[in-house]
């Protein structure tokens, strides 16, 4: 299992986490940050990591056996602009993304679709954070930057 890089540790530290939250990590890669977030949420919290890469999801699954078995962590192969809750899946309180082109302005059309999908996947008042602030910035679900964090 990989350790958090200083950059990812700063991002996880900046998230407004508390026990019991449901958190969606967009572009989870090998799952290092998702595992760190799951540890901080305690036994009643849950993290879903999504990534468009089958290889990344395979790495995340391979490195997360204990957290997966506890039910506190799950992974799904899907791009954020195609993400939808599964039938009966509860909405998420917080979503965060690091280096995801659909959310950082590199792919505007995918970004518009991603924001629509995230509006449906987050609770009312749910919060979306992306890298690029100090170390994060919050995006309003309307797609406008809300405030740095």
Order of alpha helices (4+ residues) and beta strands (2+ residues): alpha-beta-alpha-beta-alpha-alpha-beta-beta-alpha-beta-beta-beta
